[in-house]
Structures are given as C-alpha cells and as structure tokens.
C-alpha cells in the first residue's frame, strides 16, 4: 500500500509532554468499526471505564519489559597523547549484544572512527563507579555503532543507571530535556524485565486501583515480554509499505501464559492486547487457527491492512505518529477509514497524542 495513505496532519499542541495524573485519568476513545459504508461508532470515555467496557472472562495481556536509561552523553577521548579534547557525543543504546557490548545510535557519528574511546560523563548525577568508557568496535549505516564498554554485566547496568537518562521519543526530547520525573513516568507499573529503549506506552495508563477493578470484574491479567527497540519511533520512508523492513525485537511468551490465554479463548473470553508490542508478540506466537504457543526469540512482524489476525480480539493503544508502522497496525486492526475518522475526532476533541498521551480501545474491523 502507498505510505501516504497513512498520513495525517496533527497540531503540535496535541502532543503530550507529560502523562495524565493520575495515570488512569487519561481519556479513552472507544472505536467500534461500522459495517460496509457505515461510519464507526466513537465513544468518549476514560481509562477508569475500561472494566465496564470489557466482559468477565476476557484476558488482558500486558508487556512487562522495563525501559533502561539508555540515553548517554560524553566526549570522545583524544586520539593521541597530548591531543585536544574530542567532540561531545550523544548515544542512545539500542540493543544489547552481550555482557559488555551494545549497538547504539550516536550523533555526530561522523566524528567517531573505529577504535575511538568515548567517556560518558555524569554531570549532575551522584555516581559511585569510575568513569564509564566505551570503545567504538564497529560502525554501521545511519549513525549506528557497536560500543564495547569497560564494565561488564551488573557493573555495567549500575553504571548505565547512574549516568543514563530515559530515552524519551524525539517528539518529546526535541521540546524538553528528560528529567527525574521521567524515570517513573516513562515506566509502566508492570515493568520487570530490563531491556527496552522505549516504553510500551499503552501500559502507562494502569494503576493498582484500575487493575483491582479489572480483576473484580472477572478479567484476568497476563504478562509477556517484548523489548522495544528504537524502530517504534521511525516513520516509514519507503513510498510503499512493501519496501519497509521492521527491526527485529526479542520477545517471550511462557508456556503457562500461552495455556492460560488459550483457556480463556476456549471459554469464550476475548484476548485484549495492551499495546502494539503485546499484539505483535501474540500474533507472532499464534497458529493459523488462533492457538497461542510458547515463544522465545525475535519477531519482525510488520502488520498492515490485509493482515488476518489470528488471536487478538481487542486492542488498547495510544494515538500514533502519521506514516508510522504503529498507525499502519491499528489501520489493519480496525480499518484504515475507521482509524482516519477516529483520529480526526480525537484531534477535534482535544485528545492528547503519542507516548504520554491518551488511549483508545479498538474493536476489530471486518476481516479482509
């Protein structure tokens, strides 16, 4: 499909720079696709209404990945003894390769060469470890490098926690710096497994009170893990969706979780994916008939209109960027015309967009 079909205009003041407080006070747009030629049914609610919008026996699936403080700032060390200090370097870790090596997006990448050493500072932070140095082991395209850190394993994790900032998406980071509040704001209440460089943002809307209300309603809650990579922020640059390739992300669905979800579906319950990450992982693990199996590995599933969903019945998600793989996914789920109308309504009604914004509850459209 042509990528420009997924474009839309968003006023800049609709981009949320901070989350709703409390989290479950966020607005919720309920989207029920209409039949052929009919307009969708759109309903303005709040996240606290979610239990009433679901049915007893439904199974909610959340991503328990934890965002790491992956944004680092430092300087390239002099390349020769007595040489001048090197340029300032900003790095966003993107993927762990082993105990001491990460791939990272750096800027300005042109100022780094293989074998250069970058010393990441700790200005304004209380640190208990020595300096954090990393050697440029390899350079790739588009500003990607492989960094080999001087620390390893838990020591490296501690150093990153001390020196790193939360990797806010560009549409927020371009308007304000990350601060201490983001360390909790940009983390879901389900976060357990460290490894993401972006939050599974649909999960940001949950609170203990909301989870308790869901359970009282008879709705079960299950966790899966998908470590979110930086590709979630990237617009599709190809003119046609067939020319885009998703970045692979690592995920895990345990056998016990898979069995529980299959049992819920077998008893007439619906699978409700909280976020695109949970949905993509479940669909990656589902057989053609909808049975979900245990899964551990990478997925690069790219969902666009025409995809036949196997297991997920409803989706809770935020409002996404134009021309993004995420908007393409929701268009596949509920229909492109439906989602264009839903987003137009959300813009007119003052909904807040993107990572710290409001949410929508999507019902499935007609199968292609």
SEKOLLO-212619 format. One line per 8 residues: number of its first residue (from 1); their letters; for each residue x, y, z of C-alpha. Coordinates in nm, 4 decimals. Example, Ala and Ser with C-alpha at 12.3 -4.5 7.8 and 13.67 -1.06 7.14 Angstrom:
BEGIN
1) AS) 1.2300,-0.4500,0.7800 ~ 1.3670,-0.1060,0.7140
This chain:
BEGIN
1) XXXXXXXX) 0.0000,0.0000,0.0000 ~ 0.1109,0.3578,-0.0578 ~ 0.2648,0.5047,0.2554 ~ 0.0952,0.8400,0.2043 ~ -0.2406,0.6744,0.2753 ~ -0.1332,0.6698,0.6403 ~ -0.0506,1.0384,0.6628 ~ -0.2494,1.2965,0.8579
9) XXXXXXXX) -0.1948,1.6432,0.9994 ~ -0.1545,1.6784,1.3753 ~ -0.1404,2.0168,1.5506 ~ 0.1742,2.0388,1.7605 ~ -0.0228,2.1304,2.0727 ~ -0.1847,1.7850,2.0680 ~ 0.1499,1.6171,2.1504 ~ 0.1587,1.5359,2.5223
17) XXXXXXXX) 0.4811,1.6291,2.7023 ~ 0.3749,1.4829,3.0391 ~ 0.1424,1.1967,3.1296 ~ -0.2009,1.2319,3.2845 ~ -0.2060,1.2342,3.6629 ~ -0.3203,1.0007,3.7978 ~ -0.2447,0.7648,3.5128 ~ -0.5921,0.6153,3.4862
25) XXXXXXXX) -0.7400,0.9654,3.4411 ~ -0.6302,0.9545,3.0771 ~ -0.9077,0.9823,2.8214 ~ -1.0142,0.6729,2.6290 ~ -1.1673,0.6796,2.2820 ~ -1.3688,0.3638,2.2160 ~ -1.3684,0.2743,1.8449 ~ -1.6197,0.0252,1.7069
33) XXXXXXXX) -1.5940,-0.0106,1.3274 ~ -1.9174,0.0118,1.1309 ~ -2.0259,-0.2180,0.8544 ~ -1.9539,-0.1581,0.4839 ~ -2.0109,0.2100,0.4070 ~ -2.1089,0.2897,0.7673 ~ -1.9276,0.5269,0.9975 ~ -1.7597,0.3875,1.3093
41) XXXXXXXX) -1.9213,0.4270,1.6500 ~ -1.6962,0.6522,1.8582 ~ -1.7402,0.6945,2.2326 ~ -1.5516,0.9309,2.4629 ~ -1.4654,0.7650,2.7929 ~ -1.1744,0.7488,3.0406 ~ -0.9362,0.4681,3.1317 ~ -1.1295,0.4131,3.4542
49) XXXXXXXX) -1.4206,0.2942,3.2395 ~ -1.2159,0.0074,3.0957 ~ -1.3545,-0.2655,3.3276 ~ -1.7115,-0.1811,3.2238 ~ -1.6135,-0.1860,2.8556 ~ -1.4801,-0.5425,2.8807 ~ -1.6567,-0.8653,2.9715 ~ -1.5971,-1.1130,3.2538
57) XXXXXXXX) -1.3706,-1.3849,3.1174 ~ -1.1724,-1.1518,2.8927 ~ -0.7931,-1.1808,2.9178 ~ -0.5803,-0.8662,2.9243 ~ -0.2193,-0.9072,2.8043 ~ 0.0444,-0.6538,2.9144 ~ 0.4129,-0.6184,2.8309 ~ 0.6381,-0.6384,3.1380
65) XXXXXXXX) 0.9500,-0.5025,2.9693 ~ 1.1437,-0.2360,3.1594 ~ 1.2914,0.0724,2.9939 ~ 1.6613,0.1200,3.0620 ~ 1.8178,0.4692,3.0973 ~ 1.9701,0.4296,2.7525 ~ 2.0490,0.7919,2.6681 ~ 2.4165,0.8748,2.7365
73) XXXXXXXX) 2.6223,1.1908,2.6888 ~ 3.0003,1.2102,2.6790 ~ 3.3094,1.3084,2.4813 ~ 3.5454,1.1298,2.2505 ~ 3.8853,1.0996,2.4163 ~ 4.1922,1.2441,2.2370 ~ 4.3218,1.0092,1.9691 ~ 4.6832,1.0717,2.0664
81) XXXXXXXX) 4.8686,1.1554,2.3840 ~ 4.8522,1.5275,2.4405 ~ 4.5884,1.5696,2.1728 ~ 4.2972,1.8070,2.2033 ~ 3.9744,1.7003,2.3688 ~ 3.7270,1.5360,2.1347 ~ 3.3750,1.6413,2.0392 ~ 3.0642,1.5942,2.2507
89) XXXXXXXX) 2.8877,1.2651,2.1727 ~ 2.5273,1.1643,2.2387 ~ 2.4455,0.7923,2.2284 ~ 2.1211,0.6007,2.2550 ~ 2.1721,0.2327,2.3283 ~ 1.9520,0.0203,2.1060 ~ 2.0382,-0.3460,2.1527 ~ 2.2469,-0.5480,2.3928
97) XXXXXXXX) 2.4831,-0.7894,2.2207 ~ 2.6441,-0.9454,2.5285 ~ 2.7537,-0.8515,2.8802 ~ 2.9609,-0.5509,2.7726 ~ 2.8646,-0.4687,2.4124 ~ 2.5705,-0.2669,2.2808 ~ 2.4680,-0.1282,1.9471 ~ 2.3892,0.2416,1.9709
105) XXXXXXXX) 2.2740,0.5332,1.7609 ~ 2.5244,0.8174,1.8054 ~ 2.5497,1.1756,1.6926 ~ 2.7531,1.3155,1.5403 ~ 2.8516,0.9743,1.4025 ~ 3.0929,1.1315,1.1537 ~ 3.3169,1.2383,1.4441 ~ 3.3750,0.8789,1.5524
113) XXXXXXXX) 3.6001,0.6135,1.3987 ~ 3.6653,0.2514,1.4831 ~ 3.8864,0.2202,1.7948 ~ 3.7876,0.5638,1.9290 ~ 3.7069,0.5774,2.3006 ~ 3.4081,0.7712,2.4327 ~ 3.3973,0.8697,2.8004 ~ 3.0422,0.9124,2.9203
121) XXXXXXXX) 3.0087,1.1723,3.1926 ~ 2.7874,1.2066,3.4929 ~ 2.7276,1.5786,3.5246 ~ 2.4633,1.6482,3.7870 ~ 2.4460,1.2850,3.8981 ~ 2.5693,1.1059,4.2097 ~ 2.7931,0.8235,4.0884 ~ 2.9752,0.5519,4.2759
129) XXXXXXXX) 3.1716,0.3910,3.9948 ~ 3.4725,0.5077,3.7986 ~ 3.4346,0.6731,3.4591 ~ 3.2318,0.4871,3.2005 ~ 3.4382,0.4366,2.8855 ~ 3.3335,0.2621,2.5664 ~ 3.5377,0.1726,2.2601 ~ 3.3904,0.2032,1.9128
137) XXXXXXXX) 3.4195,-0.1521,1.7876 ~ 3.2398,-0.1090,1.4559 ~ 3.0440,0.1473,1.2544 ~ 2.7332,0.0839,1.0519 ~ 2.4923,0.2932,0.8499 ~ 2.2677,0.5708,0.9726 ~ 2.4742,0.6592,1.2792 ~ 2.4770,0.3080,1.4284
145) XXXXXXXX) 2.7918,0.1904,1.6076 ~ 2.8905,-0.1022,1.8259 ~ 3.0192,0.0086,2.1660 ~ 3.2337,-0.2178,2.3852 ~ 3.2122,-0.0884,2.7424 ~ 3.4860,-0.1182,3.0028 ~ 3.2336,-0.2584,3.2506 ~ 3.0512,-0.5899,3.2189
153) XXXXXXXX) 2.7220,-0.7369,3.3359 ~ 2.5785,-0.5998,3.6604 ~ 2.8543,-0.3394,3.6922 ~ 2.7659,-0.2008,3.3503 ~ 2.3955,-0.1998,3.4373 ~ 2.4729,0.0002,3.7511 ~ 2.6857,0.2478,3.5572 ~ 2.4116,0.2975,3.2988
161) XXXXXXXX) 2.1539,0.3505,3.5730 ~ 2.3769,0.6170,3.7292 ~ 2.4712,0.8034,3.4124 ~ 2.1892,0.7385,3.1714 ~ 1.8703,0.9346,3.1043 ~ 1.5398,0.7874,2.9988 ~ 1.5322,0.7709,2.6164 ~ 1.2341,0.9951,2.5537
169) XXXXXXXX) 1.0986,0.9830,2.1981 ~ 1.2152,1.2592,1.9631 ~ 0.8825,1.4441,1.9645 ~ 0.9236,1.4982,2.3412 ~ 1.3036,1.5189,2.3645 ~ 1.3029,1.7873,2.0955 ~ 1.0897,2.0116,2.3176 ~ 1.2251,1.9416,2.6667
177) XXXXXXXX) 1.5067,1.7500,2.8339 ~ 1.4479,1.4254,3.0204 ~ 1.4323,1.4772,3.3956 ~ 1.3982,1.2789,3.7164 ~ 1.0192,1.2547,3.6818 ~ 1.0605,1.0606,3.3559 ~ 1.2373,0.7782,3.5405 ~ 0.8997,0.6796,3.6829
185) XXXXXXXX) 0.6624,0.8419,3.4328 ~ 0.8176,0.6563,3.1358 ~ 0.7851,0.3170,3.3046 ~ 0.4730,0.1030,3.3353 ~ 0.3603,-0.0454,3.6654 ~ 0.4247,-0.3890,3.5104 ~ 0.7937,-0.3246,3.4290 ~ 1.0080,-0.6202,3.5430
193) XXXXXXXX) 1.2400,-0.7326,3.2616 ~ 1.5027,-0.4711,3.1694 ~ 1.5798,-0.4324,2.8007 ~ 1.3668,-0.1701,2.6237 ~ 1.4738,0.1651,2.4850 ~ 1.1119,0.2791,2.4502 ~ 0.8143,0.2270,2.6776 ~ 0.5181,0.0052,2.5848
201) XXXXXXXX) 0.3085,0.3158,2.6250 ~ -0.0416,0.1672,2.6421 ~ 0.0647,0.0165,2.9746 ~ 0.1398,0.3605,3.1175 ~ -0.2312,0.4179,3.1861 ~ -0.2688,0.1462,3.4501 ~ -0.2793,0.1903,3.8275 ~ -0.3235,-0.0503,4.1174
209) XXXXXXXX) -0.6855,0.0645,4.1536 ~ -0.7607,0.0019,3.7858 ~ -0.6031,-0.3449,3.7940 ~ -0.8051,-0.4291,4.1064 ~ -1.1257,-0.3142,3.9352 ~ -1.0481,-0.5288,3.6304 ~ -0.9938,-0.8362,3.8466 ~ -1.3131,-0.7687,4.0420
217) XXXXXXXX) -1.4939,-0.7606,3.7087 ~ -1.3587,-1.1089,3.6314 ~ -1.0983,-1.0006,3.3782 ~ -0.7661,-1.1832,3.4016 ~ -0.4285,-1.0183,3.3513 ~ -0.1297,-1.1881,3.1872 ~ 0.2252,-1.0711,3.1160 ~ 0.4502,-1.1227,2.8158
225) XXXXXXXX) 0.7867,-0.9629,2.7383 ~ 0.8839,-0.7747,2.4250 ~ 1.1903,-0.5490,2.4441 ~ 1.1004,-0.2398,2.2433 ~ 1.3627,-0.1073,2.0025 ~ 1.4078,0.2407,1.8546 ~ 1.2289,0.1462,1.5338 ~ 0.8987,0.2163,1.7084
233) XXXXXXXX) 0.9637,0.5893,1.6610 ~ 1.0659,0.5773,1.2976 ~ 0.8340,0.6803,1.0136 ~ 0.8184,0.4571,0.7099 ~ 1.0339,0.6267,0.4456 ~ 0.9566,0.3900,0.1601 ~ 0.6890,0.5055,-0.0841 ~ 0.5156,0.1708,-0.0464
241) XXXXXXXX) 0.4767,-0.0386,0.2687 ~ 0.6251,-0.3372,0.0852 ~ 0.9598,-0.1545,0.0838 ~ 0.9823,-0.1247,0.4628 ~ 1.1577,-0.3749,0.6887 ~ 1.0855,-0.3903,1.0606 ~ 1.3697,-0.4066,1.3087 ~ 1.3682,-0.7370,1.4950
249) XXXXXXXX) 1.2819,-0.7272,1.8661 ~ 1.3234,-1.0010,2.1258 ~ 1.0156,-1.1403,2.2958 ~ 0.8989,-1.4178,2.5258 ~ 0.5651,-1.5828,2.5980 ~ 0.5867,-1.8546,2.8624 ~ 0.4095,-2.1877,2.8207 ~ 0.1922,-2.1163,3.1250
257) XXXXXXXX) 0.0802,-1.7817,2.9835 ~ 0.0070,-1.9345,2.6430 ~ -0.2026,-2.2075,2.8049 ~ -0.3966,-1.9539,3.0133 ~ -0.4753,-1.7405,2.7084 ~ -0.5890,-2.0437,2.5093 ~ -0.8098,-2.1492,2.8001 ~ -0.9643,-1.8029,2.8193
265) XXXXXXXX) -1.0441,-1.8080,2.4472 ~ -1.1790,-2.1614,2.4750 ~ -1.4193,-2.0469,2.7466 ~ -1.5496,-1.7632,2.5294 ~ -1.3261,-1.4846,2.6575 ~ -1.1548,-1.2358,2.4343 ~ -0.7822,-1.1602,2.4123 ~ -0.7229,-0.7894,2.4771
273) XXXXXXXX) -0.3732,-0.6792,2.3795 ~ -0.2429,-0.3826,2.5762 ~ -0.0313,-0.2071,2.3163 ~ 0.1162,-0.2892,1.9789 ~ 0.4070,-0.4765,2.1399 ~ 0.1815,-0.7285,2.3130 ~ -0.0271,-0.7658,1.9989 ~ 0.2679,-0.8270,1.7669
281) XXXXXXXX) 0.4166,-1.0821,2.0046 ~ 0.0898,-1.2720,2.0470 ~ 0.0300,-1.2759,1.6731 ~ 0.3867,-1.3968,1.6179 ~ 0.3201,-1.6893,1.8514 ~ -0.0271,-1.7782,1.7204 ~ -0.1024,-2.0566,1.4777 ~ -0.3401,-2.0063,1.1844
289) XXXXXXXX) -0.6317,-2.1341,1.3924 ~ -0.5619,-1.8912,1.6757 ~ -0.3876,-2.1250,1.9199 ~ -0.1088,-1.9429,2.1019 ~ 0.2139,-2.1329,2.1651 ~ 0.5111,-2.0581,2.3867 ~ 0.7549,-1.8241,2.2141 ~ 1.1094,-1.7142,2.2832
297) XXXXXXXX) 1.3069,-1.5317,2.0167 ~ 1.2929,-1.2398,1.7781 ~ 0.9980,-1.1079,1.5839 ~ 0.9935,-0.8578,1.2992 ~ 0.6225,-0.8929,1.2245 ~ 0.5015,-0.5947,1.0187 ~ 0.1230,-0.5656,1.0226 ~ -0.0517,-0.3625,0.7542
305) XXXXXXXX) -0.4082,-0.3632,0.6169 ~ -0.4851,-0.7024,0.4693 ~ -0.3302,-0.8938,0.7594 ~ -0.5566,-1.1629,0.9059 ~ -0.5439,-1.1502,1.2844 ~ -0.5188,-1.4880,1.4487 ~ -0.5665,-1.4440,1.8215 ~ -0.6153,-1.0828,1.9359
313) XXXXXXXX) -0.9767,-0.9636,1.9603 ~ -0.9425,-0.6128,2.1089 ~ -0.6556,-0.3690,2.1385 ~ -0.5798,-0.0909,2.3851 ~ -0.3302,0.1532,2.2403 ~ -0.2192,0.5171,2.2323 ~ -0.2515,0.7570,1.9391 ~ 0.0366,0.7112,1.6954
321) XXXXXXXX) 0.2512,0.9078,1.4532 ~ 0.1481,0.9568,1.0909 ~ 0.3170,0.7223,0.8425 ~ 0.4364,0.5021,1.1303 ~ 0.4222,0.1229,1.1475 ~ 0.2021,0.1665,1.4553 ~ -0.0647,0.3642,1.2705 ~ -0.0484,0.1044,0.9941
329) XXXXXXXX) -0.1085,-0.1666,1.2544 ~ -0.4180,-0.0016,1.4026 ~ -0.5452,0.0613,1.0484 ~ -0.5089,-0.3101,0.9843 ~ -0.6906,-0.3904,1.3079 ~ -0.9951,-0.1649,1.2796 ~ -0.9785,-0.0446,0.9189 ~ -0.7977,0.2494,0.7608
337) XXXXXXXX) -1.1112,0.4588,0.7046 ~ -1.2256,0.3869,1.0594 ~ -0.8958,0.4976,1.2082 ~ -0.8744,0.8107,0.9949 ~ -1.2191,0.9104,1.1219 ~ -1.1268,0.8177,1.4792 ~ -0.8086,1.0257,1.4687 ~ -0.9927,1.3229,1.3156
345) XXXXXXXX) -1.2430,1.3027,1.6025 ~ -0.9619,1.2749,1.8576 ~ -0.7873,1.5835,1.7190 ~ -1.1090,1.7868,1.7174 ~ -1.2000,1.6699,2.0686 ~ -0.8620,1.7624,2.2163 ~ -0.7212,1.4170,2.2863 ~ -0.3505,1.4103,2.3738
353) XXXXXXXX) -0.1277,1.2161,2.1339 ~ 0.1756,0.9870,2.1416 ~ 0.3701,0.8282,2.4278 ~ 0.2411,1.0394,2.7164 ~ -0.0989,1.0917,2.5561 ~ -0.4443,0.9384,2.5831 ~ -0.5608,0.5949,2.4732 ~ -0.8123,0.4245,2.2504
361) XXXXXXXX) -0.9856,0.0886,2.2794 ~ -1.0137,-0.0689,1.9359 ~ -1.2573,-0.3350,1.8278 ~ -1.1730,-0.5494,1.5263 ~ -1.2924,-0.4456,1.1854 ~ -1.4295,-0.6857,0.9269 ~ -1.1761,-0.9399,0.8066 ~ -1.0242,-0.8566,0.4671
